[in-house]
Amino acid sequence: MSTPKSTIFSLSGRSLKLDTADDITSHLEPLRTSTTLTEIHLGGNTLGAPACDALASALTEKKTLEVAKFDDIFTSRLLSEIPPALSSLLTALLPLPRLHTVDLADNAFGLNTVAPLVEFLSQHVPLRNLILNNNGMGPNAGAQIANALVTLASKKEEARKAGTEVPHLETIICGRNRLEAGSMAAWAKAYQAHAHVKTVKMVQNGIRQDGITVLLSQGLAGCMELEVLDLQDNTFTVTGARALAEVVGGWKALRELGVGDSLLGARGMVKVAEALGVGENRRLEVLRLQYNEIDGEGVTGLLRAAKGGLERLRRVELNGNKFSEDDEGVEGLRLLLEERREAAGDEGKAGEWGLDELSDLEEDSDEEDEDEDREEEEEKEEEEEKEERRESVLKEADQEEEATVSQKKDDDVDDLADQLGKTEI
């Protein structure tokens, strides 16, 4: 029996201003008559609530729909217009049994308009790929989204127990959203609840080192099937770098790691390089490390890791760091990656093999070395103070034998999910 031909309905990029039902009706005939619709692409237009109502009524019966690309569909709309418009669309999509990919990037949701999205995400069991890039959410709305995904994980599990075949959540792309450290505990729980996730991209979210540590150590550490992780343009420092070094070995399937523009620092890079050199990430192909204050020692450590534990590494981005282009480690890394490209017989596209163009390097200065030493000294002192406080507490406990000590225990949270279908990012 032949498979029905897939059909894409697209108004993408036409800059249409569709305010009313009448405005959109003339465009909907191919959508209404299609019996094999698999994808709908509406990005680059602007839809009012009445137009969304008309579109929703046409979508309700499209049981074959798999991909909904509703990115950038509310430009110039008032904040008050977006919730009812979004609600009508997501209500129509909710019962569609094959809809696995939802792209809502480049729409200004924020805290006041996130409710319809939360309702949809907490219930749409077929969801496999979620794209929420540049939605202006902030930490509060971001936490609500993460909590909705935790609820979704429970719904997926209930459906499996009832005998329904349910996909894992494979892709979460939630960048440029100011999620900040304040929402990371919620996101850590979301990743615990979807432990089969394969692609995670959370770039440019203003997440500082404490939040990065929570995200990595309490959330992504349990995602053993992770293939792509992109956390570029957040703030790691040596604290986040240490957390990354502690968990990266668990991601045996990792192919691409992006931590560029994240202030890893010289010492942070050394720690990450040492962890990668252990040999637990042998499938790693691409490393994005630009603008991280990495010095020659970090590059040398990376070269050792590439030789000893990263035999598939083919592309490393290092521009904007603090070493000379003539550094031995840089030259060694360049030659190694070129040898691998030749051995693979792959000319490849620009940017797929070798080092990136090192056009914006900084020379390391003695003053910066002193800053690093001072930072290291401060960290040591902090650790010593913590140790002294711990010893003091133990002494007091010994002296007061009758006293009861209550121990605070972190709540254990659950799984995570799997990878991207066919949506292009």
Secondary structure as the mmCIF struct_conf table of DSSP 4:
data_model
#
loop_
_struct_conf.conf_type_id
_struct_conf.id
_struct_conf.beg_label_comp_id
_struct_conf.beg_label_asym_id
_struct_conf.beg_label_seq_id
_struct_conf.end_label_comp_id
_struct_conf.end_label_asym_id
_struct_conf.end_label_seq_id
HELX_LH_PP_P HELX_LH_PP_P1 SER A 2 SER A 6
STRN STRN1 THR A 7 SER A 10
TURN_TY1_P TURN_TY1_P1 SER A 12 GLY A 13
STRN STRN2 LYS A 17 LEU A 18
BEND BEND1 THR A 20 THR A 20
HELX_RH_AL_P HELX_RH_AL_P1 ALA A 21 THR A 25
TURN_TY1_P TURN_TY1_P2 SER A 26 HIS A 27
HELX_RH_AL_P HELX_RH_AL_P2 GLU A 29 THR A 33
BEND BEND2 THR A 35 THR A 36
STRN STRN3 LEU A 37 HIS A 41
TURN_TY1_P TURN_TY1_P3 GLY A 43 GLY A 44
STRN STRN4 THR A 46 LEU A 47
HELX_RH_AL_P HELX_RH_AL_P3 ALA A 49 LEU A 59
TURN_TY1_P TURN_TY1_P4 THR A 60 GLU A 61
TURN_TY1_P TURN_TY1_P5 LYS A 63 THR A 64
STRN STRN5 VAL A 67 LYS A 69
BEND BEND3 ASP A 72 ASP A 72
STRN STRN6 PHE A 74 PHE A 74
TURN_TY1_P TURN_TY1_P6 THR A 75 SER A 76
TURN_TY1_P TURN_TY1_P7 LEU A 79 GLU A 81
HELX_RH_AL_P HELX_RH_AL_P4 ILE A 82 LEU A 93
TURN_TY1_P TURN_TY1_P8 LEU A 94 PRO A 95
TURN_TY1_P TURN_TY1_P9 PRO A 97 ARG A 98
STRN STRN7 THR A 101 ASP A 103
TURN_TY1_P TURN_TY1_P10 ALA A 105 ASP A 106
TURN_TY1_P TURN_TY1_P11 GLY A 110 GLY A 110
HELX_RH_3T_P HELX_RH_3T_P1 LEU A 111 THR A 113
HELX_RH_AL_P HELX_RH_AL_P5 ALA A 115 LEU A 121
TURN_TY1_P TURN_TY1_P12 SER A 122 GLN A 123
TURN_TY1_P TURN_TY1_P13 VAL A 125 PRO A 126
STRN STRN8 ASN A 129 ILE A 131
BEND BEND4 ASN A 134 ASN A 134
HELX_RH_AL_P HELX_RH_AL_P6 GLY A 138 LYS A 161
TURN_TY1_P TURN_TY1_P14 ALA A 162 GLY A 163
HELX_LH_PP_P HELX_LH_PP_P2 PRO A 167 LEU A 169
STRN STRN9 THR A 171 ILE A 173
BEND BEND5 ARG A 176 ASN A 177
TURN_TY1_P TURN_TY1_P15 GLU A 180 GLU A 180
HELX_RH_3T_P HELX_RH_3T_P2 ALA A 181 SER A 183
HELX_RH_AL_P HELX_RH_AL_P7 MET A 184 ALA A 193
STRN STRN10 HIS A 194 ALA A 195
TURN_TY1_P TURN_TY1_P16 HIS A 196 HIS A 196
STRN STRN11 THR A 199 LYS A 201
BEND BEND6 GLN A 204 ASN A 205
HELX_RH_AL_P HELX_RH_AL_P8 GLN A 209 VAL A 214
HELX_RH_PI_P HELX_RH_PI_P1 LEU A 215 GLY A 219
HELX_RH_3T_P HELX_RH_3T_P3 LEU A 220 GLY A 222
TURN_TY1_P TURN_TY1_P17 MET A 224 GLU A 225
STRN STRN12 VAL A 228 ASP A 230
BEND BEND7 ASP A 233 ASN A 234
HELX_RH_AL_P HELX_RH_AL_P9 THR A 237 VAL A 247
HELX_RH_3T_P HELX_RH_3T_P4 VAL A 248 GLY A 250
TURN_TY1_P TURN_TY1_P18 LYS A 252 ALA A 253
STRN STRN13 GLU A 256 GLY A 258
TURN_TY1_P TURN_TY1_P19 GLY A 260 ASP A 261
BEND BEND8 SER A 262 SER A 262
HELX_RH_AL_P HELX_RH_AL_P10 GLY A 265 LEU A 276
TURN_TY1_P TURN_TY1_P20 GLY A 277 VAL A 278
BEND BEND9 GLY A 279 GLU A 280
TURN_TY1_P TURN_TY1_P21 ARG A 282 ARG A 283
STRN STRN14 VAL A 286 ARG A 288
BEND BEND10 TYR A 291 ASN A 292
HELX_RH_AL_P HELX_RH_AL_P11 GLY A 296 GLY A 308
TURN_TY1_P TURN_TY1_P22 GLY A 309 GLY A 309
TURN_TY1_P TURN_TY1_P23 GLU A 311 ARG A 312
STRN STRN15 ARG A 315 GLU A 317
TURN_TY1_P TURN_TY1_P24 ASN A 319 GLY A 320
BEND BEND11 ASN A 321 PHE A 323
TURN_TY1_P TURN_TY1_P25 GLU A 325 ASP A 326
HELX_RH_AL_P HELX_RH_AL_P12 GLU A 328 ALA A 344
TURN_TY1_P TURN_TY1_P26 GLY A 345 GLY A 345
TURN_TY1_P TURN_TY1_P27 ALA A 350 GLY A 351
BEND BEND12 GLU A 352 TRP A 353
STRN STRN16 GLY A 354 LEU A 355
BEND BEND13 ASP A 360 ASP A 360
HELX_RH_AL_P HELX_RH_AL_P13 ASP A 366 GLN A 399
TURN_TY1_P TURN_TY1_P28 GLU A 401 GLU A 402
HELX_LH_PP_P HELX_LH_PP_P3 ALA A 403 SER A 406
HELX_LH_PP_P HELX_LH_PP_P4 ASP A 410 ASP A 412
STRN STRN17 LEU A 416 LEU A 416
BEND BEND14 LYS A 422 LYS A 422
#
